[in-house]
Amino acid sequence: MSHRPGSGLAAVSTALLAMSRRLEVRDVLKTIVASARELLDAEYAALGVPDDHGGFAQFVVDGVSDAQWKAIGPLPRQHGILASMLRDAKPERLADVRKDPRFEGWPSAHPDMSDFLGLPIKDGEETMGALFLANKRCPKPQGGCGFTEEDEELLGILAQHAAIALTNARLYERSRELTIAEERSRLAHELHDAVSQKLFSLRLTAQAAAALVDRDPARAKGELQQVAALAAEAADELRAAVVELRPAALDEDGLVNTLRTQIQVLDRAHSARVTFDTCGIRALPAAQEEALLRVAQEALHNALRHSGAARVDVALIRRGQGAVLSVTDDGKGFEPRTVRRAGRHLGLVSMRDRASGVGGRLKVESAPGRGTTVEMEVPGG
């Protein structure tokens, strides 16, 4: 394969590495198509992922301009050669696709194509999609196909790795969806348990104040002061929830700046003093940065809502190739064993799961009257 620049080992390696570096399904599809077209020096390439209704859920092309693709119209249906490839799940190599008896034409804006190479992308027995190439850029034998058996073998290797990349991307997107659902569920419970209860108490207190205005103004004044206090607490709860609902923006701002911004907001929203200190932090793997952020949020939540602390100090420092996060408060503390027996985990299970999920460790030190320190270490990358 080394006699053609596009089919060398380096080109194959580049194509496979490009696919493995993408996580979003759409990005993986685009990379597969672009890699296949460049590798086999074709004028056009496409990849179709079938839906359950006789059409394509996704159809990605390379070699066609945006204006031309728009003029072509709706996504193709599964008919003709495309349907045959998906149904029979076998390679197709044609000297002229237009002369094949299964050819059913194409829209007027569609580019003209002649020689054709197509392969299914399979994961076990499942056909995940079909990869198509057209118009090989080379002198073609009389009445023959520009795509060779060698090209078909090379595209087969690419299709096998494409199946792996697509499977990984689907798993990643599913995992992200589950994480988002878990976060929404947790925040929903939190809003119900905290804000809803305070608003309910606020309403009852306001009703009591209204009933006392005429016959006992002094008591009514006390109830109204309680209304103001409850309203302030509810506002604090909502502010903290809004901070957690915001995207972490780790990709844009990095872990240090994201943490600093959130801690500044919490410092303004709560009566406790909340500080942040950092030293020597370098970029960490994305999963580790997200886990550190979520553990910091959970530990801050516990300290500000449950501990009665006057001060909460957050530190993020470098340790070897990794980092150590610590969240320390001067609150009332607790007995960890008693908390576990009572079933009140204060998010400890969630924090430990996040730490272990990225190869890190979590340590919690606390005692009644002596505050709490949550420490998480990650190995880096």
N, C-alpha and C positions, 0 to 999 in steps of 0.2 A: 504493500500500500504506500510505500514511501516515495514512489515516482511522481505522485501528484501532491502539491503543497497542501491542499486542503485536507488530505487524508492521512497525514503524518501522525505519529504518536502524540506529538505535542498538541496538535489540533484536537485530537480526540480527548486528551487530558483536559484541555481548556474548556471544551464543551461540557464534560462531565462535572468539572469543578464549578462551572457557572450554574448548572442546575442545582447542585447540592447546596449552594449558598443562598438560595431563595426560600422564603418561608410562606409567602402568600401564594395561593393556588394560581391566581391570575398571572403573577410574576413568573411562576414556574412554567406555565404554559407558553408565555412569550419567549422565555429563555430557550425552551426546547425547540420551538419553531425556528428562532433565529440561529441557533446552533446547528440544527439540521441543514438549513439552507446554505450556511457558510461552509459547513464541513463537506457537503457533496456538490458545492458550486452549482446550485439550482437557481433559476430565476424566481420561482415562487415556492412558498411552503405554507402549509396550513395544518392545524390540529383541531379536531372536533371532539367534544365530550358529549355523548348522547344524553338526552333526557328520557323520560318514560312515556313520551307522547308522540313519538315518531319524528322528533326534531332534534336540535342540538341545544343543550343547556349553555354551552360555551363553544365559540368557534373563533380561533385566533389565527391571523394570517401574517405573513412577512413577505415583502416584495411588492405590496400593493399600497398605494398612497391612501391617506385618510379620505381624500375627496373621492377617489375611485371606489373605495370600500363603501362609502356612504351611497354612491350612485348605484352600486350593485343591488342594494335593497336588503330585505329581511334575511336572517340566517337561513342557510339551506336546510331542506328537509332530508330525511334519511331515505333517499331513493337512488336508483341507478347503482353506480360503482360504490358510492359511499355506503349505501345500505348493504351491498354485497360484502364489503370489507368488515362491517360491524357484525353481520350475521355469520359469515363463514370464518372470520377471525384468522385470515391467512394473507400473506403478502400478495401484492399485485404489481407487476412490472409490464408496462404496455409501451409499444413503439409509438402509438398515436391514440390517445384516449378518445378522440372524436370518432374513430372508426370501430370502437368497441360496441357490440350490440346492446350493451346495457346503458350506453351513453344516452342521456335524455335532454341534452342541451343545457345552456346556462343563460342568465340575463344578458341583455344587450351590452351593458357596461362591463361585463366580466372580461378579464384579459384572455387572449387566445392562448390555448395550451396544446401541446402535442405529446411528447413523451412524458411518462407518468410513473412514479414509484410510490406505493402506499403500503404501510404496515400497521397492524393493530398494536395498541399499547395494552398489555395484559398484566393483571395481577392474579396469578393462579388461573382460575377458570373465568374470572371476571374480565370483560373487555372494557377498559377504562376510557378508551378513546381510539382515534385513528389518526395517524400522521401521514401527510401527503406531500410529495414534492413533484414539481413539474418544470419542464423546459431546462434540461441539463445544458450548461454552457460549455459545449464541446462539439467538434465535428461528429456528425452522426452517421453510422453505417447506412448504406442504402436499404431503406425499408426496415431499419433496425432501431432499437431503443438506445438513447444516449446513456441511460442508467445501466450499470453492469451488475453482474452477480456480486462483485466485490462491494459495490455501493449498497446493495441490498443487505449484505452481511454487516456492513458498517452501520447502516441505519437500524438494523436489528439490535446491535449492541446499545446504540443510543436509546432505542425504545425500551429496552430492559431497564436501563438506569432511569429513564423518564418515569417508568412505573413506580420505582422506589421513591423518586423525588416527589411525584404527585401524592403518593400515599403519605409521606412525611408531612407534606404541606396540608393535606386534609386533616391529619391528626393534630397538627399545630393549630389550625383554625378551630377545630372542635374543642381542643383544650382551652383556647382563648375564650370561646363562647361559654364554656362551663365556668371558667374563672369569673367572667363578667356576671354570669347568672348568680354565682355564689356571692359576689360582692353586692349585687343588688338585693339578694335575699337578706344578707347580713345587715345592710343599711336599712332595709324595710323593717326588720325586727327592732333595730336600734331606734328608729324614728317612732315606732309604735310604743316601745317600752319607755322611752325617755320623753320625747316631745308630746306625744298624745296624752300621757298621764299628767304632764304639767299643764297642758291646755285644759284638761278636764278639771284639775284642781283650781285653775285660774277662774274657770266659769262658775264653779260652785262658790268660790270666795267672793266673786263679784256679785252673785245673787244674794249672798248673806249681807254684804255691805249695803246693797240696795234696800233690803228689808229693815236695816238698822238705822238708816239715814234720819228718819223722823223721830223715832223713840229713843235712840241712844247714839247721838252723833259721835261721841268719843270712841265707842267700839267700832262704829262704821269707819272712822278714820284709820283705826288699826287694821281693819280688814282691807281697806284700800291700799295701805302700805304693803300688805301681803300680796295683793294683786300686782303691784309694781315689781316686787321681788320675783314673783313667779314668772312674770312676763320677761324679765331680764334673763332668768335662767333658761326659759324656752328659746329666747333669741340666741343665747350662747350655744345651746344644743344644735340649733339650725345652722349657725355659722360653722361649727365643727363638722357637721354632716356635709355641708356644701364643699368644704375643703377636701373631704374624702371623695366626693363625687367628681371633682375636677380631674381631668386626665393628668397623670403624673408628669407628662412631658419629659420623660427621661431621655428620649432620643434627642430632643432639641436643647434641653437645659442641663442635662447630666444630673447625677444623683445629689451631688453637693448643693447645687443651686436650687433643685427641687425641694430638698429637705429644708434649706435655709428659708425659702419663701413660705413654706407651710408653717414652719415654727414661728416665723414673724407674725403670721396671721393668728395663730393660736395664742401667742403672747399678748396680742391686742384684745383678743376675744375673751380671755379668762383673767381672773384676778391673780392667779398664780404667776410668778415670774418664770418664763420659759426661755432658756438660753441654748445656743448651739455653738459648738467648737469643732474644728476639723484640722487635720494636719497630714500632709503627705499623700493624700488620696489620689490614686491613679484610676484610669478607666477599668471597670470590672466587666465580666460577662453580663449580658443584658438580664438574664434570669436571676443572677445574684443581686444586681442592683434593684430589681423590682422586689425581690424578697426582703432586702434590707429596708426599703421604703415602707413596705406593708407592715413589717414588724415594728418599725419606728412608730407608724401611725397607731397600731394596736396598743403599744406600750404607753404612748402619749394619751390615748383615749382612757386607758385604765387609770393613769396617774391623775389626769385632770377631772375625771368624773367620779372616781371612787375613793381616792386616797386622802383627800382633804389637804393636799400638799400646798405649801406656800411657794415652793420653788421646784422646778423640774429642769434638769440639765441633760442635754443630749450631746454626745460626742461621737465623732466618726474619725478613726485614725487608721493609718496604714500599719499592717503587720505582715512582714514578708511580702509575698505576691498578692496577699488578700487584704482584708480590712476587718476592723472590729467596731461594732456599733454598741453604745451603751446609753441607756435611758435611766437616769437616777432621780428619784423624788424623795422629799423629806416628809412624806405623809405618814399616815398611821400604820402602814405596813400590814402584814398578815402572816399567818402560819400556813405555809404551802400545803402541808399534809392535811390540815383541817379543811382548807379550801377544796382539796381534791375529794375528801370524804363527803363534803356537803354538796358536791356536784357543781360548785361555782368555780369555773376554771379561769374566769377573767381573760379569756382568749389565749390561755397558755397552750392549749392543745393546737390551736391554729398557728400560733407562732412557732412552736416546735416543728410542726409539719412543714411550714415554709422554710425553716432553716435546714432541716434534713433533706428536703426536696432539692436543694442546690448544693448538697455536700457540706453544709455548714453545721454549726452546733449552737445550741441556745442554753444559757445559764441564767437562772433566776434566783436572786438572793433577797430574802425579806424576813422580817420578824416584827411582831406587834410593837408599835411605838418607835421603830427604827427605820422606817422608810423601805423603799424597794429599789433594786437595781436589776434591770433586764440587760443582758449582754449577749450579743450574737456575733459570731465570727464566721467569715466565709473564706475559702481558700484562694480566691482569685482565679486567673486563667493563664 
